[in-house]
Amino acid sequence: MALSMILIVVLSACGGNGNSNSNTSDANTSTSNASSDTSANQPADTASTDNKSRDDASESKLKDFSLWTWLGSVESWGGKSYDEVLAYQELEKRSGVKVKYVHPTGDAVESFNLMMTSGEMTDAIWYRWNPERMKQYSDAGRIIDIYPLVKEHAPNLMALMESDASLKKQLVDPQGHMYYMPWITQDKFLGFGEGLVLREDWLNKAGSGVPKTNDELYNTLKAMKDKKVSGAKPFVGLTGYASQIYKLFYGFGVADDWFIDNGKVVYGPTSDRYKEALKWFNKLYKEGLLDKDYLTGEQDIYNKHIADGQAAGLIDNTDAEGTAAKMAADAGNPFQFVGIPYMQYNGKSVSLNSTAKRVAQPYGLAITSTAKDPAGIVAYLDYGFSDEGKTLFNWGIEGDTFEVKNGKKVYTDKIMKATDNVPGVEMTKYVNPWWITVTDADSAKALLDANGLKTRETWADVDTSMAFEPTLFMTPDESEVMSGASTDIATFKDSMRDGFITGAKNIDSEWDGYVKTLNGMGIENIQKVQQSAYDRFAATK
């Protein structure tokens, strides 16, 4: 399952309820419309603005600007700057704009905080721009509202926003403000880099077919254990990180956080469905069908259980699963994983992971109040949303890093057969599909083998309508309620959840007290605020 782990990690890091990180055909159509004027496909002959009126463009051309960002994937092959990446070198040639990349050498969060506190900022800043952070630094005068500039100087991005209501609602707040140029993932395939896999040989021995519901999954695991598929070795059942295992809550129509149920915002951990799910998890745990080490957070332990032929499967990304399978093969226990669809609720495979609804990823470039030419920067960045720009950032240069075969783009051997790195790492020397552009799902698929592609497509065939919205803008009063809520809610909830699952807590005798405590911490007030914000979001066209 050779896939770029980098994309999965980035999307997961963006994650809400449950990482990650979402239709390319739609994006291509709308960008093509914007690009009927060929200037939309060219690096912008950008105009500058004076400091008094940043909306009024002058006649001079943007020549350079500074940009702060962490190295990210570039660091994986020893790169020291984005200047070393082919796509950025080529963009400089096409645009004539020199970008000074500033990369933090120490802790990125600490570096960002120091920069924003001091006011000594670059012209543009790549960061995770959630609504709270955007408001904080807009109110502080550190970043500017770029929506007027986008409407005037970014025809490609505007075409995408006008053709995709979800994209626009995730970028523009109810007051009509927009604070960053986004990385966009419109294809749903990109939101499902993680899911459940089971050993195919053990699944066949269980004899019950591919499980579609939580009850069927229980029966499958029980059959594996009863038939002693692990031989003389102890059978440990499902393994993996707790945060991944808890995706199995979805089969009960509930999330381990907030979700949407017929337009109503619901806090999953106080619902009856959650209680039912906890009893199911506890049954797996007691019967040895859920790894007793799943709460350790130690991937080495999970991998060892797989390599030693004790674990039936895990929930993770395809790279992690491929690594575990390779370790097993190296240890003399070869097998193949098979992708299992997300569990069904009311007859449909469902995911309540809010990251699956993200079109505008929260990572992008905000423009600072000290930038001399915000309009020019916006126009320059808009090139990434043109057809040429999307090709450059996703694929690179034709004949060098990609070629077209049977009407489809494919990476060349320069990437796919590199000797120093796996393809998913090697490609980041040349391209960056996770930049200010629209990620092409085909570029992700091009890095997968047949089994990995089939697995990802299995996971992506899922209903996400119950997932919570990843981006909700709050009013000042709502923000005050949210900021005043107890910071101990998640800690208490997590502790009780894990206790109910392991049996350290008695769900029958302690459930009512658990719910009462959470309500006393302010969950009911938070629910009202979340509902109000969601209703505004849903009503926005």
HELIX and SHEET records of a PDB file:
HELIX    1   1 MET A    5  ALA A   13  1                                   9    
HELIX    2   2 THR A   24  ALA A   34  1                                  11    
HELIX    3   3 THR A   38  ASN A   41  5                                   4    
HELIX    4   4 GLY A   72  TRP A   77  5                                   6    
HELIX    5   5 TYR A   82  GLU A   84  5                                   3    
HELIX    6   6 LEU A   86  SER A   95  1                                  10    
HELIX    7   7 ALA A  108  SER A  118  1                                  11    
HELIX    8   8 PRO A  131  ASP A  139  1                                   9    
HELIX    9   9 TYR A  147  HIS A  153  1                                   7    
HELIX   10  10 PRO A  155  SER A  163  1                                   9    
HELIX   11  11 ALA A  165  LEU A  171  1                                   7    
HELIX   12  12 LYS A  188  GLY A  191  5                                   4    
HELIX   13  13 GLU A  200  ALA A  206  1                                   7    
HELIX   14  14 ASN A  214  ASP A  226  1                                  13    
HELIX   15  15 ALA A  242  ILE A  245  1                                   4    
HELIX   16  16 TYR A  246  PHE A  252  5                                   7    
HELIX   17  17 GLY A  268  THR A  270  5                                   3    
HELIX   18  18 ASP A  272  LYS A  286  1                                  15    
HELIX   19  19 TYR A  294  THR A  296  5                                   3    
HELIX   20  20 GLN A  299  ALA A  307  1                                   9    
HELIX   21  21 THR A  318  ASP A  330  1                                  13    
HELIX   22  22 SER A  354  LYS A  357  5                                   4    
HELIX   23  23 PRO A  374  ASP A  382  1                                   9    
HELIX   24  24 TYR A  383  PHE A  385  5                                   3    
HELIX   25  25 ASP A  387  TRP A  395  1                                   9    
HELIX   26  26 ASP A  413  MET A  416  1                                   4    
HELIX   27  27 PRO A  423  GLU A  426  1                                   4    
HELIX   28  28 MET A  427  LYS A  429  5                                   3    
HELIX   29  29 ALA A  441  LYS A  445  1                                   5    
HELIX   30  30 ALA A  450  ALA A  460  1                                  11    
HELIX   31  31 PRO A  476  GLY A  484  1                                   9    
HELIX   32  32 ILE A  489  THR A  502  1                                  14    
HELIX   33  33 ILE A  507  GLY A  520  1                                  14    
HELIX   34  34 ILE A  523  ALA A  539  1                                  17    
SHEET    1   A 2 ALA A  47  THR A  49  0                                        
SHEET    2   A 2 ALA A  57  LYS A  61 -1                                        
SHEET    1   B 5 LYS A  98  VAL A 102  0                                        
SHEET    2   B 5 ASP A  64  TRP A  68  1                                        
SHEET    3   B 5 ALA A 124  ARG A 128  1                                        
SHEET    4   B 5 ALA A 360  ILE A 367 -1                                        
SHEET    5   B 5 MET A 181  ILE A 184 -1                                        
SHEET    1   C 4 GLY A 237  THR A 239  0                                        
SHEET    2   C 4 ALA A 311  ASN A 317  1                                        
SHEET    3   C 4 GLU A 194  ARG A 199 -1                                        
SHEET    4   C 4 PHE A 337  ILE A 340 -1                                        
SHEET    1   D 2 TRP A 258  ASP A 261  0                                        
SHEET    2   D 2 LYS A 264  TYR A 267 -1                                        
SHEET    1   E 2 GLN A 344  TYR A 345  0                                        
SHEET    2   E 2 LYS A 348  SER A 349 -1                                        
SHEET    1   F 2 PHE A 402  LYS A 405  0                                        
SHEET    2   F 2 LYS A 408  TYR A 411 -1                                        
END                                                                             
